[in-house]
Amino acid sequence: MNDVLAVIAQNSSRLRFIDTLDRHTLADVELPAQPHEVLHDADRQVLYCTSTYRSGFYDRPGPRAHELTVVDARTRRIVDTIDLAPEHAPHGLALDAARGLLYVSVEAGPAGDGAVVVVDVDRRTVLERINSRAPGPHWFAITPDGTKGYATNKEAPFVSVVDLVERRLAGTIDVAGSEGLAFTPDGSHVVIATPKLALGAAPAAAPNLSVFDTATDALVRTLPLPGPAVPVHITADGTLLAGQIRFAAPLGAGDVPRPLPGRVHIFSAGTDAGTFVPRGSVEVGPLPLTINSSPDAAFAYVSNTGGSTVTVIDLELDKAAGDIPIGAESGPHGLACVPSLGD
C-alpha cells in the first residue's frame, strides 16, 4: 500500500491527494477560499484544513476567513466545516490525538489579540482561546506529551509559550521575529527559524535556527543559515530540515523581489540531545513554505508556493528525486503525508 500526499493548493482552493509512488493525482477536494495548512489525524482518519484569507497572503491579506474544513482521508470528501468565528485568519495546526484536542493559531480580530484556539475534534466545537499577546501567531507546535505549545510570531519580538494543561500563556521567549518550528522526537528541544522573513526590507538579525531546551526555554545553540528560512521540520529519525527563501534582488530594493529556487538545508541529529550536524542542502522550487516527511524518514516533501510544485527529497542520498506538479499558479502551501490508505 502506498503513502498518499495531501497538498493544499492555496490559489485554486483545493486539497489534492497524490500517490507518492507513481505521483499521479488520486482526487481533488474543493475547499473554501484560500486554504493554507493541512494536518492529518491518523486516529480519526480525517484531515483538518485551515482557510485563512479570502484573497491575498500574509503580508498583503484581503478579508480574513474563519473556516476549519474536515476532510475524510479515505473517501476524500468534506465531512464537516467548523466555523471559528468570531476568530479569524487561522494558520497553524497542532493535534493532541490522545486527548482529542486540536490547537489552531488565529490572528488578532474581533475576539481579541492573536490566540491559540482549542477545538474538541470529536464534538467539533471550540472550547476556548489562549491569548498569545501577539497580533499574528502563525506556526504552532506542541510537545509530544501534549503539555506545552509554542507559537511563533512574525511581527512580535518573541515566541509565545503556552501551558496546555492550564490553558494559559506561560511566558515568552525573546527573538527577532520567528517563522517555522519543530520539536526533536523526544520533545526535549524545539528548533525555531529566526528572524521573520521580511519582504522588501533587510532581515532584523542574521538568519539562523535557534535551538531551545523545552524544560527551561533557554537558548542552547544556534545554527547559522546563509539566508532566511521559513519552514522547519524534523523527521521521525531526528533529521532536521529548514527551507531557505531566496530572491533575485536584495531585500530592500523596493517592491517584492522575484523569488529564486529555494534550498532545503539538512542536518543530522547529533550524539547529544538538541545537537545537529550539517550534512548538505538541496535545491527546491521558489518559495518553499512547508516541509513534511514520510513516516519512515526516507523522503521529505517540500511545497514550493512560487513554483506550483512539490519537491521530493531522497533523504538517504540527500538529493532531489523529482518534482510533483500541482497545477499552474496553484500556490501549493500546507501538506501532509497520509500513510498507507490502500490506493
matplotlib code that plots the C-alpha trace (Angstrom):
import matplotlib.pyplot as plt

x = [0.0, 1.4, 1.5, -0.6, 0.4, -2.3, -1.4, -3.2, -3.4, -3.9, -4.7, -7.1, -8.7, -8.5, -6.9, -5.1, -4.4, -1.3, 0.0, 3.7, 4.8, 3.8, 2.9, -0.5, -3.4, -6.0, -8.6, -9.2, -11.4, -12.8, -12.3, -13.4, -11.2, -7.6, -6.8, -3.4, -2.5, -3.5, -2.9, -3.7, -5.4, -4.4, -6.7, -9.8, -8.6, -9.5, -7.6, -8.1, -7.7, -7.5, -8.9, -7.1, -7.9, -10.5, -7.7, -4.1, -1.4, 0.1, 1.9, -0.9, -4.1, -7.6, -10.6, -10.0, -11.6, -12.6, -13.3, -11.7, -12.7, -12.7, -12.0, -12.3, -8.9, -10.4, -13.4, -11.7, -14.9, -15.7, -17.5, -17.8, -16.9, -16.1, -16.8, -14.2, -16.0, -15.5, -12.0, -10.4, -7.4, -6.5, -2.9, -1.0, -2.4, -1.3, -3.0, -3.1, -4.8, -4.8, -6.9, -8.9, -7.8, -6.8, -4.9, -5.3, -3.4, -5.5, -4.8, -6.0, -9.5, -13.0, -12.2, -9.1, -5.4, -3.9, -4.5, -4.4, -7.9, -8.7, -11.0, -12.7, -12.2, -14.8, -17.6, -16.0, -16.6, -14.4, -13.7, -11.7, -8.9, -5.5, -4.2, -0.7, -0.2, 0.8, -1.1, -0.4, 0.7, 1.5, 3.2, 2.2, 3.5, 3.2, 5.5, 4.9, 3.3, 0.8, 1.5, 3.2, 3.0, 5.0, 3.5, 5.9, 5.1, 6.2, 5.7, 6.2, 9.8, 9.0, 7.7, 4.6, 4.9, 1.6, 0.7, -1.8, -2.7, -3.9, -4.6, -2.8, 0.1, 3.1, 5.7, 7.6, 11.0, 12.7, 13.6, 13.8, 10.6, 10.2, 8.9, 8.6, 9.4, 9.7, 10.4, 13.0, 11.4, 11.8, 10.4, 13.5, 14.3, 12.5, 14.1, 12.8, 13.7, 14.6, 14.1, 10.9, 11.1, 10.8, 9.7, 11.1, 13.3, 16.6, 16.3, 16.2, 19.1, 21.4, 19.3, 19.6, 17.9, 17.6, 17.6, 15.8, 15.6, 11.9, 12.3, 13.8, 13.0, 16.7, 18.6, 21.2, 22.7, 22.2, 22.7, 23.7, 22.0, 23.1, 19.6, 16.2, 14.3, 10.6, 9.6, 11.3, 10.7, 12.2, 11.7, 11.0, 14.7, 15.7, 16.9, 16.4, 15.3, 14.9, 13.7, 15.6, 13.8, 15.8, 15.2, 16.6, 17.1, 18.3, 15.6, 15.0, 15.2, 11.7, 8.8, 8.6, 11.5, 11.3, 11.7, 14.6, 14.7, 14.9, 17.2, 16.5, 19.3, 19.7, 21.2, 21.7, 20.9, 24.0, 25.0, 23.9, 20.3, 19.5, 22.7, 22.8, 25.4, 25.2, 25.3, 24.2, 21.5, 19.2, 17.8, 14.0, 11.4, 10.7, 9.2, 9.4, 6.7, 6.1, 8.2, 6.9, 8.3, 7.3, 6.8, 10.0, 12.0, 13.1, 11.7, 10.9, 8.3, 8.6, 5.7, 7.0, 4.4, 6.2, 6.7, 3.5, 5.3, 6.2, 9.9, 10.6, 13.9, 15.6, 17.0, 19.3, 21.1, 20.3, 19.3, 16.1, 14.1, 11.9, 9.1, 5.4, 3.4, 0.3, -1.1, -0.2, -0.5, -1.9, 0.3, 0.9, 1.1, 0.4, 0.9, 0.5, 1.7, -1.1, 0.3, -0.9, -4.5, -4.5, -4.5]
y = [0.0, 3.4, 6.5, 9.5, 13.1, 15.6, 19.1, 22.4, 24.4, 27.8, 29.8, 27.2, 26.5, 22.7, 19.8, 17.4, 13.8, 12.3, 8.8, 9.1, 6.0, 6.9, 10.6, 10.6, 12.6, 10.5, 13.2, 16.9, 18.3, 21.8, 23.9, 27.4, 30.2, 30.5, 27.3, 27.4, 24.5, 20.8, 18.3, 14.5, 12.9, 9.2, 8.1, 9.5, 9.3, 12.8, 15.9, 19.4, 22.3, 26.0, 28.7, 31.9, 34.7, 35.3, 36.7, 37.8, 36.4, 37.1, 40.4, 41.6, 40.0, 40.5, 39.8, 37.2, 33.7, 31.6, 28.1, 24.8, 22.1, 18.4, 16.0, 12.2, 10.8, 7.6, 8.9, 12.2, 14.1, 17.0, 15.7, 18.9, 22.6, 24.1, 27.8, 29.5, 33.0, 35.4, 34.1, 34.6, 34.0, 30.5, 29.4, 26.8, 23.4, 21.0, 17.9, 16.1, 12.9, 11.2, 14.0, 14.7, 18.3, 20.4, 23.7, 26.4, 29.7, 32.7, 36.4, 39.3, 40.4, 40.8, 38.2, 40.0, 39.5, 36.8, 33.4, 29.7, 28.2, 24.9, 22.6, 19.4, 17.2, 14.6, 17.2, 19.6, 22.6, 25.4, 25.0, 28.2, 30.5, 31.1, 34.6, 34.8, 38.5, 38.9, 40.2, 37.3, 33.9, 31.9, 28.5, 26.4, 23.1, 21.1, 18.8, 15.1, 14.8, 17.5, 19.7, 22.6, 24.6, 27.3, 29.9, 31.8, 35.4, 37.2, 40.7, 40.3, 40.0, 36.9, 33.3, 32.7, 29.7, 28.1, 25.9, 23.4, 21.8, 25.1, 26.6, 29.9, 31.9, 30.6, 33.1, 34.4, 33.8, 36.9, 36.5, 38.9, 37.6, 34.0, 31.6, 27.8, 25.4, 21.7, 19.5, 16.8, 13.4, 13.2, 16.7, 17.9, 20.7, 22.9, 24.4, 27.8, 29.7, 33.4, 36.2, 36.8, 36.8, 40.5, 41.2, 44.4, 45.0, 43.8, 41.0, 42.0, 39.7, 37.1, 34.1, 31.1, 28.1, 28.7, 25.6, 25.9, 23.5, 22.9, 22.3, 25.7, 27.6, 28.6, 29.1, 26.3, 26.9, 28.5, 27.0, 29.8, 29.8, 31.5, 33.1, 33.4, 30.2, 29.8, 26.1, 23.8, 20.1, 17.2, 13.7, 10.6, 9.7, 13.3, 14.7, 18.5, 20.3, 24.0, 25.7, 28.8, 31.5, 33.2, 36.3, 37.7, 41.1, 42.1, 42.7, 46.4, 47.0, 48.3, 46.1, 42.4, 40.8, 37.9, 34.6, 32.2, 28.5, 27.8, 25.5, 22.9, 22.6, 19.2, 18.5, 15.1, 14.6, 14.8, 12.4, 14.8, 15.9, 19.0, 19.0, 18.8, 18.3, 20.0, 17.4, 19.3, 21.2, 20.5, 23.0, 23.1, 25.3, 29.0, 30.0, 26.7, 27.1, 23.7, 20.6, 17.2, 13.7, 10.0, 8.0, 6.1, 9.3, 8.1, 11.0, 14.7, 16.7, 20.4, 22.6, 25.4, 28.1, 30.1, 27.2, 25.3, 22.1, 19.7, 18.7, 15.1, 14.7, 11.4, 11.6, 8.6, 10.4, 14.0, 14.7, 15.8, 12.9, 15.0, 17.5, 16.8, 19.4, 20.7, 22.8, 26.2, 29.1, 26.7, 28.0, 24.8, 25.6, 23.1, 19.4, 16.2, 12.6, 10.1, 6.6, 3.6, 4.1, 1.3, 3.0]
z = [0.0, -1.0, 1.1, 0.0, 0.0, 0.7, -0.6, -0.2, -3.4, -2.0, -5.1, -6.6, -3.2, -3.2, -1.4, -3.8, -3.0, -4.7, -4.8, -3.6, -5.6, -9.1, -8.3, -10.0, -8.7, -6.9, -6.1, -5.7, -2.9, -3.3, -0.2, 1.0, -0.4, 0.5, 2.4, 4.0, 6.2, 6.5, 9.3, 9.3, 12.2, 11.9, 14.8, 13.1, 9.5, 8.7, 7.6, 9.1, 6.6, 7.6, 5.4, 6.2, 3.8, 1.1, -1.1, -0.8, 1.6, 5.0, 4.3, 1.9, 3.1, 1.8, 4.0, 6.7, 6.6, 9.6, 8.4, 9.5, 7.0, 8.0, 5.1, 5.3, 4.3, 2.8, 0.9, 0.2, 0.9, 3.2, 6.2, 8.3, 8.5, 11.9, 11.9, 14.2, 14.1, 15.7, 15.5, 12.0, 9.9, 11.2, 10.4, 12.4, 13.4, 16.1, 17.3, 20.7, 19.3, 22.7, 24.3, 21.2, 21.1, 18.0, 18.5, 15.9, 15.9, 14.8, 14.1, 16.3, 15.4, 16.9, 19.6, 20.8, 20.5, 18.4, 20.1, 20.1, 19.8, 21.4, 19.4, 20.6, 17.5, 18.4, 19.1, 16.5, 18.8, 20.0, 23.8, 24.4, 23.4, 24.8, 24.4, 22.7, 23.4, 19.7, 16.7, 14.4, 15.9, 12.8, 13.2, 16.3, 17.6, 20.8, 22.7, 22.2, 25.6, 24.8, 27.8, 26.2, 23.0, 21.1, 18.8, 16.5, 15.8, 12.7, 14.0, 17.7, 19.0, 21.0, 20.8, 22.8, 25.2, 26.1, 29.1, 27.5, 30.8, 32.4, 29.0, 29.6, 28.3, 30.3, 29.1, 26.1, 24.5, 23.1, 19.4, 16.4, 14.9, 14.0, 11.4, 11.4, 14.3, 15.1, 18.1, 18.4, 18.6, 22.3, 22.8, 24.8, 22.3, 19.9, 16.8, 15.6, 12.4, 13.1, 12.2, 10.3, 6.5, 5.7, 2.1, 0.9, 4.0, 5.4, 8.0, 11.6, 12.5, 11.0, 9.7, 11.9, 13.5, 17.3, 19.5, 22.8, 25.8, 26.3, 30.1, 30.7, 27.4, 27.4, 24.1, 24.0, 20.5, 17.1, 13.7, 11.2, 7.8, 4.5, 4.2, 5.8, 6.4, 6.8, 7.2, 9.7, 10.0, 12.0, 10.7, 12.8, 13.0, 14.1, 10.8, 10.8, 7.6, 7.0, 3.8, 2.8, 0.8, -2.0, -4.1, -7.4, -5.8, -2.3, 0.2, 0.4, -3.3, -3.5, -4.5, -3.6, -5.5, -7.8, -6.0, -7.0, -6.4, -2.7, -0.7, 2.0, 4.5, 6.1, 9.5, 11.1, 14.8, 16.9, 19.6, 22.4, 22.7, 20.8, 18.7, 14.9, 12.3, 8.9, 6.1, 2.9, 1.1, -1.8, -4.4, -4.5, -6.1, -5.4, -2.0, -0.1, 2.6, 4.1, 4.7, 5.7, 5.5, 5.1, 8.3, 7.7, 7.2, 3.8, 1.9, 2.5, 0.6, 0.1, -1.2, -3.5, -3.5, -6.1, -8.4, -8.1, -7.4, -4.5, -4.5, -3.3, -1.5, -1.1, 2.5, 2.0, -0.8, 0.2, -3.4, -5.1, -6.5, -8.8, -8.7, -8.5, -10.5, -8.5, -11.3, -12.9, -10.4, -7.8, -4.9, -3.0, 0.7, 3.5, 3.0, 5.0, 4.4, 4.9, 5.5, 3.6, 2.7, 0.3, -3.1]

ax = plt.figure().add_subplot(projection="3d")
ax.plot(x, y, z, "-o")
ax.set_aspect("equal")
plt.show()
